[in-house]
Amino acid sequence: PYYIDLNQNLYLQAYLHSSDPNLIVFVDTCVASPDPHDFNTLAYNIIKNGCVKDPSYVTYYSPYSHFARFKFNAFEFISRHTLVYLQCELVVCRLGDYSSRCYRGCVSRSKRDTSS
């Protein structure tokens, strides 16, 4: 476990173990939950589908494309629950493939049209 106080910054780094320099890592979704087996019922979205949901979330530059660095502030779960679990989904793409998910950034789902 990693112990942190409320409103303290939590810095994270994810990296791809690969010798291929033509890969890039993108943080797509990060969700926090007090239950390590359920990230849906009582969950807090920090970033979802590449869209930042928590105003304290910040992405940091990395000179290496296979590193993803970011931070956010500890949030209210900590005051109500002794443990909080974090689950993040990352996407790996080819560097320079601008049609890939890594380069599209925030993707909000479009609403479906209801017809008669």
C-alpha positions as CSV (number, residue, x, y, z in Angstrom):
1,P,0.0,0.0,0.0
2,Y,0.9,3.6,-0.6
3,Y,-0.1,6.0,2.2
4,I,-1.2,9.5,1.3
5,D,-3.2,12.3,3.0
6,L,-6.3,14.1,1.6
7,N,-5.4,16.6,-1.1
8,Q,-1.9,15.4,-1.3
9,N,-0.6,14.9,-4.9
10,L,-0.2,11.4,-6.0
11,Y,2.3,11.0,-8.9
12,L,2.2,8.0,-11.1
13,Q,4.3,6.7,-14.0
14,A,3.5,3.8,-16.3
15,Y,5.9,2.5,-18.8
16,L,6.1,-0.2,-21.5
17,H,8.8,-2.8,-21.1
18,S,9.8,-3.0,-24.8
19,S,12.9,-2.4,-26.8
20,D,10.8,-1.0,-29.7
21,P,11.2,2.8,-29.7
22,N,8.3,3.2,-32.1
23,L,5.6,2.5,-29.5
24,I,3.7,5.1,-27.5
25,V,1.7,4.7,-24.3
26,F,-1.6,6.6,-23.7
27,V,-3.6,6.8,-20.4
28,D,-7.2,6.1,-21.5
29,T,-9.0,5.5,-18.2
30,C,-8.2,5.6,-14.5
31,V,-10.9,4.7,-11.9
32,A,-10.7,4.7,-8.1
33,S,-12.8,2.5,-5.9
34,P,-12.8,1.4,-2.2
35,D,-13.5,-2.2,-3.5
36,P,-10.6,-3.9,-5.4
37,H,-13.1,-6.2,-7.2
38,D,-15.7,-3.6,-8.2
39,F,-14.8,-0.5,-10.1
40,N,-18.4,0.3,-11.2
41,T,-20.7,0.5,-8.1
42,L,-18.9,3.0,-6.0
43,A,-16.3,4.4,-8.3
44,Y,-14.6,7.8,-9.0
45,N,-13.5,8.5,-12.6
46,I,-10.2,10.3,-12.7
47,I,-9.9,10.0,-16.5
48,K,-12.3,8.2,-18.8
49,N,-11.9,7.5,-22.5
50,G,-9.0,10.0,-22.5
51,C,-11.3,12.7,-21.0
52,V,-10.1,14.2,-17.8
53,K,-12.9,14.0,-15.1
54,D,-10.9,15.2,-12.1
55,P,-9.8,18.8,-12.2
56,S,-6.5,18.0,-10.3
57,Y,-5.4,15.5,-13.0
58,V,-2.3,16.7,-14.8
59,T,-0.3,14.9,-17.5
60,Y,3.5,15.4,-17.4
61,Y,5.8,15.4,-20.4
62,S,8.2,12.5,-20.8
63,P,11.1,12.5,-23.3
64,Y,10.3,8.8,-23.9
65,S,7.2,7.8,-25.8
66,H,6.8,4.6,-23.9
67,F,6.3,6.4,-20.6
68,A,3.1,7.9,-19.3
69,R,3.4,10.3,-16.3
70,F,0.5,12.0,-14.5
71,K,-0.7,13.1,-11.1
72,F,-3.9,13.9,-9.3
73,N,-4.9,14.9,-5.7
74,A,-6.1,12.5,-3.2
75,F,-9.9,12.7,-3.0
76,E,-12.9,12.2,-0.7
77,F,-12.8,8.4,-0.8
78,I,-9.9,8.6,1.6
79,S,-11.9,10.3,4.3
80,R,-14.7,7.7,4.1
81,H,-12.7,4.6,3.4
82,T,-9.4,3.3,4.8
83,L,-8.3,1.9,1.4
84,V,-8.7,3.1,-2.1
85,Y,-7.8,1.1,-5.2
86,L,-6.8,2.5,-8.5
87,Q,-7.3,0.7,-11.9
88,C,-5.9,2.3,-15.0
89,E,-6.3,1.3,-18.6
90,L,-3.5,2.2,-21.0
91,V,-3.3,1.9,-24.7
92,V,-0.2,1.1,-26.7
93,C,0.1,2.4,-30.3
94,R,2.6,2.9,-33.0
95,L,4.5,6.2,-32.7
96,G,3.3,8.6,-35.5
97,D,0.1,6.6,-36.3
98,Y,-2.2,9.6,-36.0
99,S,-5.3,7.5,-36.7
100,S,-4.7,5.4,-33.6
101,R,-6.4,5.8,-30.2
102,C,-3.3,7.3,-28.7
103,Y,-3.5,10.4,-30.8
104,R,-7.3,11.0,-30.6
105,G,-7.2,12.2,-27.0
106,C,-10.6,12.7,-25.3
107,V,-13.3,10.6,-27.0
108,S,-16.8,11.2,-25.8
109,R,-19.4,8.8,-26.9
110,S,-22.0,10.2,-29.3
111,K,-25.6,10.0,-28.3
112,R,-27.8,7.8,-30.4
113,D,-30.8,9.3,-32.3
114,T,-34.1,8.0,-31.2
115,S,-36.5,7.5,-34.0
116,S,-40.1,6.5,-34.1
